[in-house]
Amino acid sequence: MFSNQPAYKFLLLAADVLLIVLSLALAFHWGGKAVPTADKQQILFFAYYISTATFSFLICIFSLLYNDLYKRNIILTRHRQTILIIKAMLFSCAVVLLMTAVFQHGNLATFGRKFIALYFSLATLLLLSYRILLVTPAMRAAAKNKFAPRRLLIIGAGGAGRHVAASLSSDALSNFAIVGFLDDSRAVGEEILVNGEASEIFYNIGKLDQLAEVIRDQKVDEILIAIDNIDYAGLIKLTDHCLATGKVLRIYSDFLKVIAEKMRIEFYADIPVIMLSQTPAEGFTWKLKRAFDLVFATLGLLFLSPILFLIAIGIKLSSKGPVLFAQDRIGKGGRPFKFYKFRSMHVGGSSSSHQQFVKDFIKEGQDQCKSDIRVFKMTNDPRIFPFGAFIRKTSLDELPQLYNVLKGDMSLVGPRPCLQYEWDCYDEWHKNRLNGLPGCSGLWQALGRSTVSFQEMVILDLYYISNVSLWLDIKIIILTFPVIFLGKGAY
């Protein structure tokens, strides 16, 4: 999650971890139960406390992350940060109380209400004191005095680029030093007038093919793309070019508004910016993700086996034919694999109408976006039988894909695999969405499912691949559940 992030975010996370651990230790010292004298009871006692404390600690960190308490625009605001810290701690406390009540059959006395109350009170007090009284004033002072400013290169000197420069220059808390613009449509050395609270002049310091040289000479910390006249393919190509430099990359573009609309993102001044990073294809993040997939796919198949059995019976009673539907799909890097679902359609139904629909949808994607027609699946498909419609709407038909996850063809989270005839219709930049393993769920399912346009779906998938992390996977899985239960965007 923190790859390519400023160092203060690492330090803040480390400080939060220490304060939460300190809260646990103090709560145990002041409010813990007396340690039993018998050796066997001591082992059980400490095992219980350690497991509960570990769970409580993880829930606290998760809550802080989920409430965006490591985003700069949040850290700089006292009021909003205070509310979010209290909200995060109340949620954590409620979860821990619920879990201890469940595992102790409603009897919290064996764990100690005093311990729980002390722990979360101390954690809340310490986090508020440290952040509101120390971190926020220090960061605001550093920003106002431009202490160790981050050197920012803006790509694009049109209206969008000048708007970004004006907003950052006018914001006393921005802590950015704009080194200049990079724009192929302007002469090198040309003055760029930026009208913020006070007019300011910057310069076009190079062309795009001089990016590496400019970064080296100007000691650039971050790159911000803000180009007006560019298409999707051009933006993706430029993004790849910038990511190859290894610098922090953020983008301000209407093309990415689906991310800004559907995700809580970071703001620079009043500018919503999307961060992208380059994740190594075989690095630690992907290995951790694979381990997570194996554990939870195995547990999922075990615990859901009764539901799988009932669905199989429902399909057999509803329609003649096999329970499972196997289909060739396109996976990572364009490689085909056998994809499994519960059958939801009558056997022998023609797919020609669906093929034509998908081809038209992809080819006319830009027009679909402009007219706001946002459906990636056919509605009222005559091939679907009634019970099949139910399992499709609730996404229960997707459960056999847990087997695909175990095989390594898929991940729990990732871009959805496509059909061969869809792949054949893709532009080159569309194909980048399958640079990683396809998944059972992804950003577009969690944030809108079939209610997003094709172009937006690709953008969401590219954003996921660029920012892949175990934390993001967990967040997507959590967001997917209410979408599934409400049947939002499913057909």
Contacts in CASP RR format, 6 or more apart in sequence:
PFRMAT RR
TARGET T0000
AUTHOR 0000-0000-0000
METHOD contacts of the structure
MODEL  1
MFSNQPAYKFLLLAADVLLIVLSLALAFHWGGKAVPTADKQQILFFAYYI
STATFSFLICIFSLLYNDLYKRNIILTRHRQTILIIKAMLFSCAVVLLMT
AVFQHGNLATFGRKFIALYFSLATLLLLSYRILLVTPAMRAAAKNKFAPR
RLLIIGAGGAGRHVAASLSSDALSNFAIVGFLDDSRAVGEEILVNGEASE
IFYNIGKLDQLAEVIRDQKVDEILIAIDNIDYAGLIKLTDHCLATGKVLR
IYSDFLKVIAEKMRIEFYADIPVIMLSQTPAEGFTWKLKRAFDLVFATLG
LLFLSPILFLIAIGIKLSSKGPVLFAQDRIGKGGRPFKFYKFRSMHVGGS
SSSHQQFVKDFIKEGQDQCKSDIRVFKMTNDPRIFPFGAFIRKTSLDELP
QLYNVLKGDMSLVGPRPCLQYEWDCYDEWHKNRLNGLPGCSGLWQALGRS
TVSFQEMVILDLYYISNVSLWLDIKIIILTFPVIFLGKGAY
1 65 0 8 1.000
1 469 0 8 1.000
1 471 0 8 1.000
1 472 0 8 1.000
2 9 0 8 1.000
2 10 0 8 1.000
2 13 0 8 1.000
2 70 0 8 1.000
3 277 0 8 1.000
3 279 0 8 1.000
3 285 0 8 1.000
3 469 0 8 1.000
4 246 0 8 1.000
4 247 0 8 1.000
4 248 0 8 1.000
4 275 0 8 1.000
4 277 0 8 1.000
5 248 0 8 1.000
6 72 0 8 1.000
6 150 0 8 1.000
6 248 0 8 1.000
8 139 0 8 1.000
9 70 0 8 1.000
12 70 0 8 1.000
12 75 0 8 1.000
12 131 0 8 1.000
12 135 0 8 1.000
13 70 0 8 1.000
15 130 0 8 1.000
15 135 0 8 1.000
16 61 0 8 1.000
16 64 0 8 1.000
16 127 0 8 1.000
17 61 0 8 1.000
19 123 0 8 1.000
19 126 0 8 1.000
19 127 0 8 1.000
19 130 0 8 1.000
20 57 0 8 1.000
20 60 0 8 1.000
20 61 0 8 1.000
20 123 0 8 1.000
20 127 0 8 1.000
21 57 0 8 1.000
22 122 0 8 1.000
22 126 0 8 1.000
23 119 0 8 1.000
23 120 0 8 1.000
23 122 0 8 1.000
23 123 0 8 1.000
23 126 0 8 1.000
24 53 0 8 1.000
24 56 0 8 1.000
24 57 0 8 1.000
24 119 0 8 1.000
26 118 0 8 1.000
26 122 0 8 1.000
27 115 0 8 1.000
27 116 0 8 1.000
27 118 0 8 1.000
27 119 0 8 1.000
27 122 0 8 1.000
28 49 0 8 1.000
28 53 0 8 1.000
28 115 0 8 1.000
30 118 0 8 1.000
31 112 0 8 1.000
31 114 0 8 1.000
31 115 0 8 1.000
31 118 0 8 1.000
32 112 0 8 1.000
32 114 0 8 1.000
32 115 0 8 1.000
33 45 0 8 1.000
33 110 0 8 1.000
33 111 0 8 1.000
33 112 0 8 1.000
33 115 0 8 1.000
35 42 0 8 1.000
35 45 0 8 1.000
35 46 0 8 1.000
36 42 0 8 1.000
36 45 0 8 1.000
48 111 0 8 1.000
52 96 0 8 1.000
52 100 0 8 1.000
52 111 0 8 1.000
55 96 0 8 1.000
55 99 0 8 1.000
56 92 0 8 1.000
56 96 0 8 1.000
56 119 0 8 1.000
59 92 0 8 1.000
59 95 0 8 1.000
59 96 0 8 1.000
60 88 0 8 1.000
60 89 0 8 1.000
60 92 0 8 1.000
60 123 0 8 1.000
62 92 0 8 1.000
62 474 0 8 1.000
63 88 0 8 1.000
63 89 0 8 1.000
63 91 0 8 1.000
63 92 0 8 1.000
64 70 0 8 1.000
64 85 0 8 1.000
64 88 0 8 1.000
65 471 0 8 1.000
66 88 0 8 1.000
66 475 0 8 1.000
67 84 0 8 1.000
67 85 0 8 1.000
67 87 0 8 1.000
67 88 0 8 1.000
68 74 0 8 1.000
68 84 0 8 1.000
68 264 0 8 1.000
69 75 0 8 1.000
69 81 0 8 1.000
69 84 0 8 1.000
69 85 0 8 1.000
69 88 0 8 1.000
71 264 0 8 1.000
71 266 0 8 1.000
72 139 0 8 1.000
72 266 0 8 1.000
73 266 0 8 1.000
73 267 0 8 1.000
73 268 0 8 1.000
74 80 0 8 1.000
74 81 0 8 1.000
74 84 0 8 1.000
75 81 0 8 1.000
75 131 0 8 1.000
75 135 0 8 1.000
75 136 0 8 1.000
75 139 0 8 1.000
76 136 0 8 1.000
76 139 0 8 1.000
76 140 0 8 1.000
76 143 0 8 1.000
76 173 0 8 1.000
77 136 0 8 1.000
78 132 0 8 1.000
78 136 0 8 1.000
81 131 0 8 1.000
81 132 0 8 1.000
81 136 0 8 1.000
82 128 0 8 1.000
82 132 0 8 1.000
85 124 0 8 1.000
85 127 0 8 1.000
85 128 0 8 1.000
85 131 0 8 1.000
86 124 0 8 1.000
86 128 0 8 1.000
89 120 0 8 1.000
89 123 0 8 1.000
89 124 0 8 1.000
89 127 0 8 1.000
92 120 0 8 1.000
93 116 0 8 1.000
93 120 0 8 1.000
96 116 0 8 1.000
96 120 0 8 1.000
97 108 0 8 1.000
97 116 0 8 1.000
100 108 0 8 1.000
100 111 0 8 1.000
100 116 0 8 1.000
101 107 0 8 1.000
101 108 0 8 1.000
104 110 0 8 1.000
104 111 0 8 1.000
108 116 0 8 1.000
140 173 0 8 1.000
141 147 0 8 1.000
142 148 0 8 1.000
142 175 0 8 1.000
143 172 0 8 1.000
143 173 0 8 1.000
143 174 0 8 1.000
143 175 0 8 1.000
144 172 0 8 1.000
144 173 0 8 1.000
146 175 0 8 1.000
146 177 0 8 1.000
147 175 0 8 1.000
148 175 0 8 1.000
149 175 0 8 1.000
149 176 0 8 1.000
149 177 0 8 1.000
150 175 0 8 1.000
150 176 0 8 1.000
150 177 0 8 1.000
150 221 0 8 1.000
150 222 0 8 1.000
151 176 0 8 1.000
151 177 0 8 1.000
151 179 0 8 1.000
151 218 0 8 1.000
151 219 0 8 1.000
151 220 0 8 1.000
151 221 0 8 1.000
151 222 0 8 1.000
152 168 0 8 1.000
152 176 0 8 1.000
152 177 0 8 1.000
152 178 0 8 1.000
152 179 0 8 1.000
152 220 0 8 1.000
152 221 0 8 1.000
152 222 0 8 1.000
152 223 0 8 1.000
152 224 0 8 1.000
153 178 0 8 1.000
153 179 0 8 1.000
153 180 0 8 1.000
153 181 0 8 1.000
153 182 0 8 1.000
153 214 0 8 1.000
153 215 0 8 1.000
153 218 0 8 1.000
153 220 0 8 1.000
153 222 0 8 1.000
153 223 0 8 1.000
153 224 0 8 1.000
154 161 0 8 1.000
154 164 0 8 1.000
154 165 0 8 1.000
154 178 0 8 1.000
154 180 0 8 1.000
154 181 0 8 1.000
154 182 0 8 1.000
154 224 0 8 1.000
154 226 0 8 1.000
155 181 0 8 1.000
155 182 0 8 1.000
155 183 0 8 1.000
155 208 0 8 1.000
155 223 0 8 1.000
155 224 0 8 1.000
155 225 0 8 1.000
155 226 0 8 1.000
155 227 0 8 1.000
155 238 0 8 1.000
155 242 0 8 1.000
156 181 0 8 1.000
156 182 0 8 1.000
156 183 0 8 1.000
156 225 0 8 1.000
156 226 0 8 1.000
156 227 0 8 1.000
156 228 0 8 1.000
157 181 0 8 1.000
157 183 0 8 1.000
157 185 0 8 1.000
157 186 0 8 1.000
157 192 0 8 1.000
157 204 0 8 1.000
158 183 0 8 1.000
158 226 0 8 1.000
158 227 0 8 1.000
158 228 0 8 1.000
159 226 0 8 1.000
159 228 0 8 1.000
160 226 0 8 1.000
160 227 0 8 1.000
160 228 0 8 1.000
160 252 0 8 1.000
160 253 0 8 1.000
161 181 0 8 1.000
161 226 0 8 1.000
161 227 0 8 1.000
161 228 0 8 1.000
161 252 0 8 1.000
162 192 0 8 1.000
162 193 0 8 1.000
162 194 0 8 1.000
162 195 0 8 1.000
163 226 0 8 1.000
163 271 0 8 1.000
164 224 0 8 1.000
164 226 0 8 1.000
164 252 0 8 1.000
164 268 0 8 1.000
164 271 0 8 1.000
165 178 0 8 1.000
165 181 0 8 1.000
165 192 0 8 1.000
165 194 0 8 1.000
165 200 0 8 1.000
165 202 0 8 1.000
166 194 0 8 1.000
166 195 0 8 1.000
166 196 0 8 1.000
166 200 0 8 1.000
167 174 0 8 1.000
167 196 0 8 1.000
167 268 0 8 1.000
167 269 0 8 1.000
167 270 0 8 1.000
167 271 0 8 1.000
168 174 0 8 1.000
168 176 0 8 1.000
168 178 0 8 1.000
168 268 0 8 1.000
168 269 0 8 1.000
168 271 0 8 1.000
169 178 0 8 1.000
169 194 0 8 1.000
169 196 0 8 1.000
169 197 0 8 1.000
169 198 0 8 1.000
169 200 0 8 1.000
170 196 0 8 1.000
170 197 0 8 1.000
170 198 0 8 1.000
170 269 0 8 1.000
171 268 0 8 1.000
171 269 0 8 1.000
171 270 0 8 1.000
174 268 0 8 1.000
174 269 0 8 1.000
176 222 0 8 1.000
176 268 0 8 1.000
178 202 0 8 1.000
179 205 0 8 1.000
179 218 0 8 1.000
179 220 0 8 1.000
180 192 0 8 1.000
180 202 0 8 1.000
180 203 0 8 1.000
180 204 0 8 1.000
180 205 0 8 1.000
180 218 0 8 1.000
181 192 0 8 1.000
181 202 0 8 1.000
181 203 0 8 1.000
181 204 0 8 1.000
181 205 0 8 1.000
182 204 0 8 1.000
182 205 0 8 1.000
182 206 0 8 1.000
182 207 0 8 1.000
182 208 0 8 1.000
182 210 0 8 1.000
182 211 0 8 1.000
182 214 0 8 1.000
183 204 0 8 1.000
183 206 0 8 1.000
183 207 0 8 1.000
184 207 0 8 1.000
184 208 0 8 1.000
186 192 0 8 1.000
186 204 0 8 1.000
187 204 0 8 1.000
188 204 0 8 1.000
188 205 0 8 1.000
188 206 0 8 1.000
188 207 0 8 1.000
189 203 0 8 1.000
189 204 0 8 1.000
189 205 0 8 1.000
189 206 0 8 1.000
190 203 0 8 1.000
190 204 0 8 1.000
191 201 0 8 1.000
191 202 0 8 1.000
191 203 0 8 1.000
192 201 0 8 1.000
192 202 0 8 1.000
192 203 0 8 1.000
192 204 0 8 1.000
193 199 0 8 1.000
193 200 0 8 1.000
193 201 0 8 1.000
194 200 0 8 1.000
194 201 0 8 1.000
194 202 0 8 1.000
205 214 0 8 1.000
205 218 0 8 1.000
206 214 0 8 1.000
208 238 0 8 1.000
208 241 0 8 1.000
211 241 0 8 1.000
211 242 0 8 1.000
211 245 0 8 1.000
212 245 0 8 1.000
214 220 0 8 1.000
215 223 0 8 1.000
215 245 0 8 1.000
215 247 0 8 1.000
220 247 0 8 1.000
221 247 0 8 1.000
221 248 0 8 1.000
222 247 0 8 1.000
222 248 0 8 1.000
222 249 0 8 1.000
222 250 0 8 1.000
223 242 0 8 1.000
223 245 0 8 1.000
223 247 0 8 1.000
223 248 0 8 1.000
223 249 0 8 1.000
223 250 0 8 1.000
224 249 0 8 1.000
224 250 0 8 1.000
224 251 0 8 1.000
224 252 0 8 1.000
224 268 0 8 1.000
224 273 0 8 1.000
225 235 0 8 1.000
225 238 0 8 1.000
225 239 0 8 1.000
225 242 0 8 1.000
225 249 0 8 1.000
225 250 0 8 1.000
225 251 0 8 1.000
225 252 0 8 1.000
225 253 0 8 1.000
226 251 0 8 1.000
226 252 0 8 1.000
226 253 0 8 1.000
227 235 0 8 1.000
227 238 0 8 1.000
227 253 0 8 1.000
230 238 0 8 1.000
230 253 0 8 1.000
232 255 0 8 1.000
232 429 0 8 1.000
232 455 0 8 1.000
232 458 0 8 1.000
232 459 0 8 1.000
233 427 0 8 1.000
233 428 0 8 1.000
233 429 0 8 1.000
234 429 0 8 1.000
235 251 0 8 1.000
235 253 0 8 1.000
235 255 0 8 1.000
236 429 0 8 1.000
236 432 0 8 1.000
236 462 0 8 1.000
237 429 0 8 1.000
239 249 0 8 1.000
239 251 0 8 1.000
239 276 0 8 1.000
242 249 0 8 1.000
243 249 0 8 1.000
243 276 0 8 1.000
243 277 0 8 1.000
243 278 0 8 1.000
243 466 0 8 1.000
244 278 0 8 1.000
246 278 0 8 1.000
248 275 0 8 1.000
248 277 0 8 1.000
249 275 0 8 1.000
249 276 0 8 1.000
249 277 0 8 1.000
250 268 0 8 1.000
250 273 0 8 1.000
250 274 0 8 1.000
250 275 0 8 1.000
250 276 0 8 1.000
251 273 0 8 1.000
251 274 0 8 1.000
251 276 0 8 1.000
252 271 0 8 1.000
252 272 0 8 1.000
252 273 0 8 1.000
252 274 0 8 1.000
253 274 0 8 1.000
255 455 0 8 1.000
255 459 0 8 1.000
256 274 0 8 1.000
256 459 0 8 1.000
256 463 0 8 1.000
258 452 0 8 1.000
258 456 0 8 1.000
258 459 0 8 1.000
258 460 0 8 1.000
259 265 0 8 1.000
259 274 0 8 1.000
259 459 0 8 1.000
259 460 0 8 1.000
259 463 0 8 1.000
260 272 0 8 1.000
260 274 0 8 1.000
262 443 0 8 1.000
262 447 0 8 1.000
262 448 0 8 1.000
262 460 0 8 1.000
263 443 0 8 1.000
263 447 0 8 1.000
265 272 0 8 1.000
265 273 0 8 1.000
265 274 0 8 1.000
265 275 0 8 1.000
266 272 0 8 1.000
266 273 0 8 1.000
266 275 0 8 1.000
267 273 0 8 1.000
274 463 0 8 1.000
275 467 0 8 1.000
276 463 0 8 1.000
276 466 0 8 1.000
276 467 0 8 1.000
277 466 0 8 1.000
277 467 0 8 1.000
278 466 0 8 1.000
279 285 0 8 1.000
279 286 0 8 1.000
279 465 0 8 1.000
279 466 0 8 1.000
279 467 0 8 1.000
279 468 0 8 1.000
280 286 0 8 1.000
281 435 0 8 1.000
281 436 0 8 1.000
285 468 0 8 1.000
285 469 0 8 1.000
285 470 0 8 1.000
286 468 0 8 1.000
288 470 0 8 1.000
289 411 0 8 1.000
289 468 0 8 1.000
289 470 0 8 1.000
289 473 0 8 1.000
290 408 0 8 1.000
290 411 0 8 1.000
292 412 0 8 1.000
292 470 0 8 1.000
292 473 0 8 1.000
293 405 0 8 1.000
293 408 0 8 1.000
293 411 0 8 1.000
293 412 0 8 1.000
294 405 0 8 1.000
294 406 0 8 1.000
296 412 0 8 1.000
297 402 0 8 1.000
297 403 0 8 1.000
297 405 0 8 1.000
297 406 0 8 1.000
297 412 0 8 1.000
298 406 0 8 1.000
300 402 0 8 1.000
301 308 0 8 1.000
301 402 0 8 1.000
301 403 0 8 1.000
301 406 0 8 1.000
304 399 0 8 1.000
304 402 0 8 1.000
307 396 0 8 1.000
307 399 0 8 1.000
308 399 0 8 1.000
308 400 0 8 1.000
311 323 0 8 1.000
311 342 0 8 1.000
311 391 0 8 1.000
311 396 0 8 1.000
311 399 0 8 1.000
312 323 0 8 1.000
312 342 0 8 1.000
314 387 0 8 1.000
315 323 0 8 1.000
315 342 0 8 1.000
315 343 0 8 1.000
315 344 0 8 1.000
315 387 0 8 1.000
315 388 0 8 1.000
315 391 0 8 1.000
316 323 0 8 1.000
317 387 0 8 1.000
318 385 0 8 1.000
318 386 0 8 1.000
318 387 0 8 1.000
318 388 0 8 1.000
319 343 0 8 1.000
319 346 0 8 1.000
319 347 0 8 1.000
319 385 0 8 1.000
319 387 0 8 1.000
319 388 0 8 1.000
320 347 0 8 1.000
321 343 0 8 1.000
321 347 0 8 1.000
322 343 0 8 1.000
322 347 0 8 1.000
323 342 0 8 1.000
323 343 0 8 1.000
324 340 0 8 1.000
324 341 0 8 1.000
324 342 0 8 1.000
324 343 0 8 1.000
324 400 0 8 1.000
325 340 0 8 1.000
325 341 0 8 1.000
325 342 0 8 1.000
325 343 0 8 1.000
325 344 0 8 1.000
325 345 0 8 1.000
326 338 0 8 1.000
326 339 0 8 1.000
326 340 0 8 1.000
327 338 0 8 1.000
327 339 0 8 1.000
327 341 0 8 1.000
327 419 0 8 1.000
328 336 0 8 1.000
328 337 0 8 1.000
328 338 0 8 1.000
328 339 0 8 1.000
328 419 0 8 1.000
328 420 0 8 1.000
329 336 0 8 1.000
329 337 0 8 1.000
329 338 0 8 1.000
329 339 0 8 1.000
329 417 0 8 1.000
329 418 0 8 1.000
329 419 0 8 1.000
329 438 0 8 1.000
330 336 0 8 1.000
330 417 0 8 1.000
330 418 0 8 1.000
330 419 0 8 1.000
330 420 0 8 1.000
330 422 0 8 1.000
330 423 0 8 1.000
330 434 0 8 1.000
331 337 0 8 1.000
331 409 0 8 1.000
331 417 0 8 1.000
331 418 0 8 1.000
331 434 0 8 1.000
331 437 0 8 1.000
331 438 0 8 1.000
332 434 0 8 1.000
332 435 0 8 1.000
332 436 0 8 1.000
332 437 0 8 1.000
332 438 0 8 1.000
333 431 0 8 1.000
333 434 0 8 1.000
333 435 0 8 1.000
333 436 0 8 1.000
334 423 0 8 1.000
334 431 0 8 1.000
334 434 0 8 1.000
336 420 0 8 1.000
337 404 0 8 1.000
337 409 0 8 1.000
337 410 0 8 1.000
337 417 0 8 1.000
338 409 0 8 1.000
339 401 0 8 1.000
339 404 0 8 1.000
339 409 0 8 1.000
339 410 0 8 1.000
339 417 0 8 1.000
340 400 0 8 1.000
340 401 0 8 1.000
340 403 0 8 1.000
340 404 0 8 1.000
341 397 0 8 1.000
341 398 0 8 1.000
341 400 0 8 1.000
341 401 0 8 1.000
342 388 0 8 1.000
342 391 0 8 1.000
342 396 0 8 1.000
342 397 0 8 1.000
342 398 0 8 1.000
342 399 0 8 1.000
342 400 0 8 1.000
343 388 0 8 1.000
343 397 0 8 1.000
344 384 0 8 1.000
344 385 0 8 1.000
344 387 0 8 1.000
344 388 0 8 1.000
344 389 0 8 1.000
344 391 0 8 1.000
344 392 0 8 1.000
344 397 0 8 1.000
345 381 0 8 1.000
345 383 0 8 1.000
345 384 0 8 1.000
345 385 0 8 1.000
345 388 0 8 1.000
346 383 0 8 1.000
346 384 0 8 1.000
346 385 0 8 1.000
349 383 0 8 1.000
350 383 0 8 1.000
351 383 0 8 1.000
353 378 0 8 1.000
354 378 0 8 1.000
354 381 0 8 1.000
355 421 0 8 1.000
357 378 0 8 1.000
358 419 0 8 1.000
358 421 0 8 1.000
358 422 0 8 1.000
358 425 0 8 1.000
359 421 0 8 1.000
359 425 0 8 1.000
361 368 0 8 1.000
361 376 0 8 1.000
361 454 0 8 1.000
362 422 0 8 1.000
362 425 0 8 1.000
362 426 0 8 1.000
362 430 0 8 1.000
362 454 0 8 1.000
363 425 0 8 1.000
365 453 0 8 1.000
365 454 0 8 1.000
365 455 0 8 1.000
366 455 0 8 1.000
368 374 0 8 1.000
368 453 0 8 1.000
368 454 0 8 1.000
368 455 0 8 1.000
369 453 0 8 1.000
369 455 0 8 1.000
369 456 0 8 1.000
373 453 0 8 1.000
374 450 0 8 1.000
374 451 0 8 1.000
374 452 0 8 1.000
374 453 0 8 1.000
374 456 0 8 1.000
375 450 0 8 1.000
375 451 0 8 1.000
375 491 0 8 1.000
376 450 0 8 1.000
376 452 0 8 1.000
376 453 0 8 1.000
376 454 0 8 1.000
376 457 0 8 1.000
377 450 0 8 1.000
377 490 0 8 1.000
377 491 0 8 1.000
378 491 0 8 1.000
379 491 0 8 1.000
380 491 0 8 1.000
381 491 0 8 1.000
384 392 0 8 1.000
388 397 0 8 1.000
390 396 0 8 1.000
391 397 0 8 1.000
392 490 0 8 1.000
392 491 0 8 1.000
393 487 0 8 1.000
393 490 0 8 1.000
393 491 0 8 1.000
394 484 0 8 1.000
394 485 0 8 1.000
394 487 0 8 1.000
394 490 0 8 1.000
395 484 0 8 1.000
395 487 0 8 1.000
395 490 0 8 1.000
398 440 0 8 1.000
401 410 0 8 1.000
401 439 0 8 1.000
401 440 0 8 1.000
402 440 0 8 1.000
404 410 0 8 1.000
404 440 0 8 1.000
405 411 0 8 1.000
405 412 0 8 1.000
405 439 0 8 1.000
405 440 0 8 1.000
408 437 0 8 1.000
409 437 0 8 1.000
409 438 0 8 1.000
410 417 0 8 1.000
410 437 0 8 1.000
410 438 0 8 1.000
410 439 0 8 1.000
410 440 0 8 1.000
411 437 0 8 1.000
411 438 0 8 1.000
411 439 0 8 1.000
411 440 0 8 1.000
411 473 0 8 1.000
412 439 0 8 1.000
412 440 0 8 1.000
412 441 0 8 1.000
412 473 0 8 1.000
412 477 0 8 1.000
413 439 0 8 1.000
413 440 0 8 1.000
413 441 0 8 1.000
413 442 0 8 1.000
413 464 0 8 1.000
413 472 0 8 1.000
413 473 0 8 1.000
413 476 0 8 1.000
413 477 0 8 1.000
414 436 0 8 1.000
414 437 0 8 1.000
414 438 0 8 1.000
414 439 0 8 1.000
414 440 0 8 1.000
414 441 0 8 1.000
414 442 0 8 1.000
414 461 0 8 1.000
414 464 0 8 1.000
414 465 0 8 1.000
415 433 0 8 1.000
415 434 0 8 1.000
415 436 0 8 1.000
415 438 0 8 1.000
415 439 0 8 1.000
415 442 0 8 1.000
415 461 0 8 1.000
415 464 0 8 1.000
415 465 0 8 1.000
416 438 0 8 1.000
416 439 0 8 1.000
416 442 0 8 1.000
416 444 0 8 1.000
416 445 0 8 1.000
417 434 0 8 1.000
417 438 0 8 1.000
417 439 0 8 1.000
418 426 0 8 1.000
418 434 0 8 1.000
423 431 0 8 1.000
429 458 0 8 1.000
430 458 0 8 1.000
432 462 0 8 1.000
432 465 0 8 1.000
433 457 0 8 1.000
433 458 0 8 1.000
433 461 0 8 1.000
433 462 0 8 1.000
433 465 0 8 1.000
435 465 0 8 1.000
436 465 0 8 1.000
441 476 0 8 1.000
441 477 0 8 1.000
441 480 0 8 1.000
442 460 0 8 1.000
442 461 0 8 1.000
442 464 0 8 1.000
442 476 0 8 1.000
442 480 0 8 1.000
443 460 0 8 1.000
443 461 0 8 1.000
443 463 0 8 1.000
443 464 0 8 1.000
443 476 0 8 1.000
444 452 0 8 1.000
444 456 0 8 1.000
444 457 0 8 1.000
444 460 0 8 1.000
444 461 0 8 1.000
445 480 0 8 1.000
445 483 0 8 1.000
446 476 0 8 1.000
446 479 0 8 1.000
446 480 0 8 1.000
446 483 0 8 1.000
447 460 0 8 1.000
447 479 0 8 1.000
448 483 0 8 1.000
448 488 0 8 1.000
448 489 0 8 1.000
449 483 0 8 1.000
449 487 0 8 1.000
449 488 0 8 1.000
449 489 0 8 1.000
449 490 0 8 1.000
450 489 0 8 1.000
450 490 0 8 1.000
450 491 0 8 1.000
451 488 0 8 1.000
451 489 0 8 1.000
452 460 0 8 1.000
464 472 0 8 1.000
464 476 0 8 1.000
483 489 0 8 1.000
484 490 0 8 1.000
END
